[in-house]
Amino acid sequence: MFASRNGLWIDDIDLSQYISEGAEQRVFLKDSDHVIKLNDGVCSPERMFCFSLTQCSI
């Protein structure tokens, strides 16, 4: 799996730091300067990316 081979898994998400959610994403505070956005959209053969995890500065 691409994420495993490239060390991209983040396994320390504090679910109590939930901020908001949209159609396919949930947003959590990482620390005072960052958020983590989980995207859990439905996979289909036509989609290149079925799951993405983004850490963003705020």
PDB file of N, CA, C and O in Angstrom, chain B, residues numbered from 101:
ATOM      1  N   MET B 101       0.836  -1.169   0.000  1.00  0.00           N
ATOM      2  CA  MET B 101       0.000   0.000   0.000  1.00  0.00           C
ATOM      3  C   MET B 101       0.893   1.248   0.000  1.00  0.00           C
ATOM      4  O   MET B 101       1.871   1.310   0.744  1.00  0.00           O
ATOM      5  N   PHE B 102       0.566   2.215  -0.810  1.00  0.00           N
ATOM      6  CA  PHE B 102       1.369   3.428  -0.996  1.00  0.00           C
ATOM      7  C   PHE B 102       1.647   4.139   0.326  1.00  0.00           C
ATOM      8  O   PHE B 102       2.790   4.505   0.601  1.00  0.00           O
ATOM      9  N   ALA B 103       0.620   4.338   1.141  1.00  0.00           N
ATOM     10  CA  ALA B 103       0.790   5.074   2.406  1.00  0.00           C
ATOM     11  C   ALA B 103       1.769   4.365   3.325  1.00  0.00           C
ATOM     12  O   ALA B 103       2.604   5.017   3.952  1.00  0.00           O
ATOM     13  N   SER B 104       1.687   3.062   3.417  1.00  0.00           N
ATOM     14  CA  SER B 104       2.599   2.297   4.272  1.00  0.00           C
ATOM     15  C   SER B 104       4.031   2.354   3.761  1.00  0.00           C
ATOM     16  O   SER B 104       4.962   2.564   4.539  1.00  0.00           O
ATOM     17  N   ARG B 105       4.213   2.168   2.458  1.00  0.00           N
ATOM     18  CA  ARG B 105       5.561   2.188   1.876  1.00  0.00           C
ATOM     19  C   ARG B 105       6.239   3.532   2.031  1.00  0.00           C
ATOM     20  O   ARG B 105       7.467   3.603   2.087  1.00  0.00           O
ATOM     21  N   ASN B 106       5.458   4.603   2.100  1.00  0.00           N
ATOM     22  CA  ASN B 106       6.029   5.948   2.134  1.00  0.00           C
ATOM     23  C   ASN B 106       5.894   6.640   3.488  1.00  0.00           C
ATOM     24  O   ASN B 106       6.121   7.845   3.594  1.00  0.00           O
ATOM     25  N   GLY B 107       5.528   5.890   4.515  1.00  0.00           N
ATOM     26  CA  GLY B 107       5.457   6.438   5.869  1.00  0.00           C
ATOM     27  C   GLY B 107       4.451   7.568   6.028  1.00  0.00           C
ATOM     28  O   GLY B 107       4.712   8.540   6.736  1.00  0.00           O
ATOM     29  N   LEU B 108       3.308   7.445   5.375  1.00  0.00           N
ATOM     30  CA  LEU B 108       2.332   8.539   5.375  1.00  0.00           C
ATOM     31  C   LEU B 108       1.202   8.373   6.387  1.00  0.00           C
ATOM     32  O   LEU B 108       0.374   9.274   6.527  1.00  0.00           O
ATOM     33  N   TRP B 109       1.147   7.254   7.089  1.00  0.00           N
ATOM     34  CA  TRP B 109       0.078   7.060   8.069  1.00  0.00           C
ATOM     35  C   TRP B 109       0.285   7.962   9.264  1.00  0.00           C
ATOM     36  O   TRP B 109       1.403   8.083   9.765  1.00  0.00           O
ATOM     37  N   ILE B 110      -0.763   8.588   9.723  1.00  0.00           N
ATOM     38  CA  ILE B 110      -0.757   9.348  10.977  1.00  0.00           C
ATOM     39  C   ILE B 110      -1.664   8.584  11.922  1.00  0.00           C
ATOM     40  O   ILE B 110      -2.866   8.478  11.682  1.00  0.00           O
ATOM     41  N   ASP B 111      -1.095   8.049  13.000  1.00  0.00           N
ATOM     42  CA  ASP B 111      -1.888   7.206  13.887  1.00  0.00           C
ATOM     43  C   ASP B 111      -2.089   7.813  15.276  1.00  0.00           C
ATOM     44  O   ASP B 111      -2.496   7.119  16.207  1.00  0.00           O
ATOM     45  N   ASP B 112      -1.806   9.102  15.411  1.00  0.00           N
ATOM     46  CA  ASP B 112      -1.973   9.742  16.713  1.00  0.00           C
ATOM     47  C   ASP B 112      -3.031  10.852  16.672  1.00  0.00           C
ATOM     48  O   ASP B 112      -2.857  11.894  17.304  1.00  0.00           O
ATOM     49  N   ILE B 113      -4.108  10.639  15.943  1.00  0.00           N
ATOM     50  CA  ILE B 113      -5.183  11.622  15.854  1.00  0.00           C
ATOM     51  C   ILE B 113      -6.011  11.558  17.127  1.00  0.00           C
ATOM     52  O   ILE B 113      -6.520  10.499  17.494  1.00  0.00           O
ATOM     53  N   ASP B 114      -6.141  12.696  17.797  1.00  0.00           N
ATOM     54  CA  ASP B 114      -6.944  12.784  19.015  1.00  0.00           C
ATOM     55  C   ASP B 114      -8.385  13.085  18.613  1.00  0.00           C
ATOM     56  O   ASP B 114      -8.720  14.221  18.276  1.00  0.00           O
ATOM     57  N   LEU B 115      -9.231  12.062  18.652  1.00  0.00           N
ATOM     58  CA  LEU B 115     -10.609  12.218  18.202  1.00  0.00           C
ATOM     59  C   LEU B 115     -11.397  13.207  19.048  1.00  0.00           C
ATOM     60  O   LEU B 115     -12.438  13.695  18.608  1.00  0.00           O
ATOM     61  N   SER B 116     -10.927  13.510  20.246  1.00  0.00           N
ATOM     62  CA  SER B 116     -11.616  14.502  21.082  1.00  0.00           C
ATOM     63  C   SER B 116     -11.383  15.922  20.575  1.00  0.00           C
ATOM     64  O   SER B 116     -12.033  16.858  21.041  1.00  0.00           O
ATOM     65  N   GLN B 117     -10.455  16.094  19.616  1.00  0.00           N
ATOM     66  CA  GLN B 117     -10.136  17.409  19.060  1.00  0.00           C
ATOM     67  C   GLN B 117     -10.897  17.676  17.759  1.00  0.00           C
ATOM     68  O   GLN B 117     -10.463  18.475  16.929  1.00  0.00           O
ATOM     69  N   TYR B 118     -12.024  17.006  17.593  1.00  0.00           N
ATOM     70  CA  TYR B 118     -12.891  17.176  16.427  1.00  0.00           C
ATOM     71  C   TYR B 118     -13.329  18.637  16.301  1.00  0.00           C
ATOM     72  O   TYR B 118     -13.714  19.256  17.293  1.00  0.00           O
ATOM     73  N   ILE B 119     -13.272  19.190  15.079  1.00  0.00           N
ATOM     74  CA  ILE B 119     -13.697  20.567  14.823  1.00  0.00           C
ATOM     75  C   ILE B 119     -14.977  20.595  13.997  1.00  0.00           C
ATOM     76  O   ILE B 119     -15.968  21.208  14.392  1.00  0.00           O
ATOM     77  N   SER B 120     -14.947  19.925  12.843  1.00  0.00           N
ATOM     78  CA  SER B 120     -16.056  20.043  11.899  1.00  0.00           C
ATOM     79  C   SER B 120     -16.006  18.903  10.897  1.00  0.00           C
ATOM     80  O   SER B 120     -15.044  18.136  10.859  1.00  0.00           O
ATOM     81  N   GLU B 121     -17.062  18.798  10.078  1.00  0.00           N
ATOM     82  CA  GLU B 121     -17.066  17.819   8.996  1.00  0.00           C
ATOM     83  C   GLU B 121     -17.883  18.329   7.836  1.00  0.00           C
ATOM     84  O   GLU B 121     -18.721  19.220   7.979  1.00  0.00           O
ATOM     85  N   GLY B 122     -17.620  17.740   6.673  1.00  0.00           N
ATOM     86  CA  GLY B 122     -18.358  18.068   5.461  1.00  0.00           C
ATOM     87  C   GLY B 122     -18.836  16.789   4.818  1.00  0.00           C
ATOM     88  O   GLY B 122     -19.023  15.781   5.499  1.00  0.00           O
ATOM     89  N   ALA B 123     -19.037  16.818   3.518  1.00  0.00           N
ATOM     90  CA  ALA B 123     -19.579  15.667   2.795  1.00  0.00           C
ATOM     91  C   ALA B 123     -18.696  14.429   2.932  1.00  0.00           C
ATOM     92  O   ALA B 123     -19.209  13.332   3.152  1.00  0.00           O
ATOM     93  N   GLU B 124     -17.402  14.583   2.807  1.00  0.00           N
ATOM     94  CA  GLU B 124     -16.483  13.434   2.849  1.00  0.00           C
ATOM     95  C   GLU B 124     -15.316  13.638   3.802  1.00  0.00           C
ATOM     96  O   GLU B 124     -14.420  12.795   3.852  1.00  0.00           O
ATOM     97  N   GLN B 125     -15.297  14.718   4.552  1.00  0.00           N
ATOM     98  CA  GLN B 125     -14.131  14.975   5.388  1.00  0.00           C
ATOM     99  C   GLN B 125     -14.510  15.300   6.824  1.00  0.00           C
ATOM    100  O   GLN B 125     -15.615  15.755   7.122  1.00  0.00           O
ATOM    101  N   ARG B 126     -13.542  15.045   7.702  1.00  0.00           N
ATOM    102  CA  ARG B 126     -13.627  15.437   9.103  1.00  0.00           C
ATOM    103  C   ARG B 126     -12.339  16.159   9.441  1.00  0.00           C
ATOM    104  O   ARG B 126     -11.270  15.795   8.951  1.00  0.00           O
ATOM    105  N   VAL B 127     -12.436  17.187  10.279  1.00  0.00           N
ATOM    106  CA  VAL B 127     -11.285  18.010  10.612  1.00  0.00           C
ATOM    107  C   VAL B 127     -11.051  17.956  12.123  1.00  0.00           C
ATOM    108  O   VAL B 127     -11.981  18.082  12.919  1.00  0.00           O
ATOM    109  N   PHE B 128      -9.773  17.764  12.496  1.00  0.00           N
ATOM    110  CA  PHE B 128      -9.368  17.674  13.889  1.00  0.00           C
ATOM    111  C   PHE B 128      -8.204  18.625  14.140  1.00  0.00           C
ATOM    112  O   PHE B 128      -7.371  18.836  13.258  1.00  0.00           O
ATOM    113  N   LEU B 129      -8.141  19.204  15.351  1.00  0.00           N
ATOM    114  CA  LEU B 129      -6.973  19.993  15.732  1.00  0.00           C
ATOM    115  C   LEU B 129      -5.794  19.057  15.941  1.00  0.00           C
ATOM    116  O   LEU B 129      -5.932  18.029  16.603  1.00  0.00           O
ATOM    117  N   LYS B 130      -4.637  19.399  15.387  1.00  0.00           N
ATOM    118  CA  LYS B 130      -3.398  18.648  15.618  1.00  0.00           C
ATOM    119  C   LYS B 130      -2.643  19.265  16.786  1.00  0.00           C
ATOM    120  O   LYS B 130      -2.211  18.568  17.705  1.00  0.00           O
ATOM    121  N   ASP B 131      -2.492  20.588  16.735  1.00  0.00           N
ATOM    122  CA  ASP B 131      -1.871  21.368  17.801  1.00  0.00           C
ATOM    123  C   ASP B 131      -2.335  22.804  17.617  1.00  0.00           C
ATOM    124  O   ASP B 131      -3.292  23.046  16.882  1.00  0.00           O
ATOM    125  N   SER B 132      -1.685  23.756  18.260  1.00  0.00           N
ATOM    126  CA  SER B 132      -2.160  25.144  18.176  1.00  0.00           C
ATOM    127  C   SER B 132      -1.957  25.774  16.800  1.00  0.00           C
ATOM    128  O   SER B 132      -2.517  26.835  16.526  1.00  0.00           O
ATOM    129  N   ASP B 133      -1.167  25.143  15.929  1.00  0.00           N
ATOM    130  CA  ASP B 133      -0.870  25.706  14.612  1.00  0.00           C
ATOM    131  C   ASP B 133      -1.323  24.853  13.433  1.00  0.00           C
ATOM    132  O   ASP B 133      -1.212  25.296  12.290  1.00  0.00           O
ATOM    133  N   HIS B 134      -1.834  23.634  13.674  1.00  0.00           N
ATOM    134  CA  HIS B 134      -2.140  22.700  12.590  1.00  0.00           C
ATOM    135  C   HIS B 134      -3.474  21.998  12.803  1.00  0.00           C
ATOM    136  O   HIS B 134      -3.934  21.824  13.932  1.00  0.00           O
ATOM    137  N   VAL B 135      -4.080  21.600  11.693  1.00  0.00           N
ATOM    138  CA  VAL B 135      -5.250  20.725  11.721  1.00  0.00           C
ATOM    139  C   VAL B 135      -4.941  19.497  10.877  1.00  0.00           C
ATOM    140  O   VAL B 135      -4.037  19.513  10.042  1.00  0.00           O
ATOM    141  N   ILE B 136      -5.700  18.439  11.104  1.00  0.00           N
ATOM    142  CA  ILE B 136      -5.634  17.244  10.276  1.00  0.00           C
ATOM    143  C   ILE B 136      -6.994  17.086   9.622  1.00  0.00           C
ATOM    144  O   ILE B 136      -8.023  17.113  10.297  1.00  0.00           O
ATOM    145  N   LYS B 137      -6.995  16.922   8.310  1.00  0.00           N
ATOM    146  CA  LYS B 137      -8.236  16.720   7.561  1.00  0.00           C
ATOM    147  C   LYS B 137      -8.253  15.287   7.052  1.00  0.00           C
ATOM    148  O   LYS B 137      -7.386  14.887   6.275  1.00  0.00           O
ATOM    149  N   LEU B 138      -9.236  14.520   7.489  1.00  0.00           N
ATOM    150  CA  LEU B 138      -9.425  13.155   7.009  1.00  0.00           C
ATOM    151  C   LEU B 138     -10.471  13.178   5.918  1.00  0.00           C
ATOM    152  O   LEU B 138     -11.551  13.740   6.100  1.00  0.00           O
ATOM    153  N   ASN B 139     -10.162  12.576   4.792  1.00  0.00           N
ATOM    154  CA  ASN B 139     -11.108  12.493   3.697  1.00  0.00           C
ATOM    155  C   ASN B 139     -11.422  11.025   3.485  1.00  0.00           C
ATOM    156  O   ASN B 139     -10.531  10.238   3.166  1.00  0.00           O
ATOM    157  N   ASP B 140     -12.685  10.650   3.660  1.00  0.00           N
ATOM    158  CA  ASP B 140     -13.064   9.243   3.553  1.00  0.00           C
ATOM    159  C   ASP B 140     -14.091   9.017   2.447  1.00  0.00           C
ATOM    160  O   ASP B 140     -15.068   8.292   2.639  1.00  0.00           O
ATOM    161  N   GLY B 141     -13.872   9.623   1.317  1.00  0.00           N
ATOM    162  CA  GLY B 141     -14.778   9.487   0.183  1.00  0.00           C
ATOM    163  C   GLY B 141     -14.896   8.053  -0.290  1.00  0.00           C
ATOM    164  O   GLY B 141     -14.015   7.232  -0.036  1.00  0.00           O
ATOM    165  N   VAL B 142     -15.959   7.761  -0.962  1.00  0.00           N
ATOM    166  CA  VAL B 142     -16.219   6.423  -1.488  1.00  0.00           C
ATOM    167  C   VAL B 142     -15.267   6.131  -2.641  1.00  0.00           C
ATOM    168  O   VAL B 142     -15.059   6.974  -3.514  1.00  0.00           O
ATOM    169  N   CYS B 143     -14.700   4.950  -2.639  1.00  0.00           N
ATOM    170  CA  CYS B 143     -13.795   4.544  -3.717  1.00  0.00           C
ATOM    171  C   CYS B 143     -14.585   4.055  -4.922  1.00  0.00           C
ATOM    172  O   CYS B 143     -15.627   3.412  -4.791  1.00  0.00           O
ATOM    173  N   SER B 144     -14.071   4.373  -6.075  1.00  0.00           N
ATOM    174  CA  SER B 144     -14.610   3.820  -7.303  1.00  0.00           C
ATOM    175  C   SER B 144     -13.453   3.696  -8.290  1.00  0.00           C
ATOM    176  O   SER B 144     -12.460   4.412  -8.157  1.00  0.00           O
ATOM    177  N   PRO B 145     -13.554   2.823  -9.257  1.00  0.00           N
ATOM    178  CA  PRO B 145     -12.452   2.639 -10.212  1.00  0.00           C
ATOM    179  C   PRO B 145     -12.092   3.919 -10.966  1.00  0.00           C
ATOM    180  O   PRO B 145     -10.959   4.071 -11.422  1.00  0.00           O
ATOM    181  N   GLU B 146     -13.040   4.831 -11.098  1.00  0.00           N
ATOM    182  CA  GLU B 146     -12.783   6.053 -11.850  1.00  0.00           C
ATOM    183  C   GLU B 146     -11.985   7.086 -11.042  1.00  0.00           C
ATOM    184  O   GLU B 146     -11.445   8.036 -11.609  1.00  0.00           O
ATOM    185  N   ARG B 147     -11.911   6.902  -9.735  1.00  0.00           N
ATOM    186  CA  ARG B 147     -11.223   7.875  -8.896  1.00  0.00           C
ATOM    187  C   ARG B 147      -9.779   7.454  -8.678  1.00  0.00           C
ATOM    188  O   ARG B 147      -9.509   6.291  -8.380  1.00  0.00           O
ATOM    189  N   MET B 148      -8.856   8.385  -8.823  1.00  0.00           N
ATOM    190  CA  MET B 148      -7.448   8.065  -8.623  1.00  0.00           C
ATOM    191  C   MET B 148      -7.138   7.891  -7.138  1.00  0.00           C
ATOM    192  O   MET B 148      -6.400   6.980  -6.764  1.00  0.00           O
ATOM    193  N   PHE B 149      -7.690   8.752  -6.296  1.00  0.00           N
ATOM    194  CA  PHE B 149      -7.407   8.710  -4.873  1.00  0.00           C
ATOM    195  C   PHE B 149      -8.696   8.372  -4.122  1.00  0.00           C
ATOM    196  O   PHE B 149      -9.697   9.075  -4.256  1.00  0.00           O
ATOM    197  N   CYS B 150      -8.671   7.317  -3.348  1.00  0.00           N
ATOM    198  CA  CYS B 150      -9.844   6.898  -2.586  1.00  0.00           C
ATOM    199  C   CYS B 150      -9.792   7.416  -1.160  1.00  0.00           C
ATOM    200  O   CYS B 150     -10.835   7.540  -0.517  1.00  0.00           O
ATOM    201  N   PHE B 151      -8.621   7.718  -0.655  1.00  0.00           N
ATOM    202  CA  PHE B 151      -8.480   8.181   0.715  1.00  0.00           C
ATOM    203  C   PHE B 151      -7.341   9.185   0.748  1.00  0.00           C
ATOM    204  O   PHE B 151      -6.277   8.945   0.177  1.00  0.00           O
ATOM    205  N   SER B 152      -7.558  10.292   1.405  1.00  0.00           N
ATOM    206  CA  SER B 152      -6.463  11.233   1.557  1.00  0.00           C
ATOM    207  C   SER B 152      -6.464  11.774   2.962  1.00  0.00           C
ATOM    208  O   SER B 152      -7.513  11.882   3.597  1.00  0.00           O
ATOM    209  N   LEU B 153      -5.301  12.109   3.443  1.00  0.00           N
ATOM    210  CA  LEU B 153      -5.124  12.672   4.769  1.00  0.00           C
ATOM    211  C   LEU B 153      -4.208  13.864   4.604  1.00  0.00           C
ATOM    212  O   LEU B 153      -3.099  13.733   4.086  1.00  0.00           O
ATOM    213  N   THR B 154      -4.658  15.013   5.035  1.00  0.00           N
ATOM    214  CA  THR B 154      -3.904  16.240   4.841  1.00  0.00           C
ATOM    215  C   THR B 154      -3.675  16.919   6.165  1.00  0.00           C
ATOM    216  O   THR B 154      -4.613  17.098   6.941  1.00  0.00           O
ATOM    217  N   GLN B 155      -2.446  17.299   6.436  1.00  0.00           N
ATOM    218  CA  GLN B 155      -2.136  18.092   7.613  1.00  0.00           C
ATOM    219  C   GLN B 155      -1.867  19.503   7.138  1.00  0.00           C
ATOM    220  O   GLN B 155      -1.004  19.718   6.287  1.00  0.00           O
ATOM    221  N   CYS B 156      -2.597  20.470   7.680  1.00  0.00           N
ATOM    222  CA  CYS B 156      -2.520  21.855   7.215  1.00  0.00           C
ATOM    223  C   CYS B 156      -2.172  22.791   8.344  1.00  0.00           C
ATOM    224  O   CYS B 156      -2.539  22.548   9.493  1.00  0.00           O
ATOM    225  N   SER B 157      -1.469  23.857   8.030  1.00  0.00           N
ATOM    226  CA  SER B 157      -1.225  24.925   8.993  1.00  0.00           C
ATOM    227  C   SER B 157      -2.444  25.824   9.050  1.00  0.00           C
ATOM    228  O   SER B 157      -3.129  26.030   8.048  1.00  0.00           O
ATOM    229  N   ILE B 158      -2.709  26.363  10.244  1.00  0.00           N
ATOM    230  CA  ILE B 158      -3.829  27.307  10.376  1.00  0.00           C
ATOM    231  C   ILE B 158      -3.323  28.680  10.750  1.00  0.00           C
ATOM    232  O   ILE B 158      -4.116  29.609  10.906  1.00  0.00           O
TER     233      ILE B 158
END
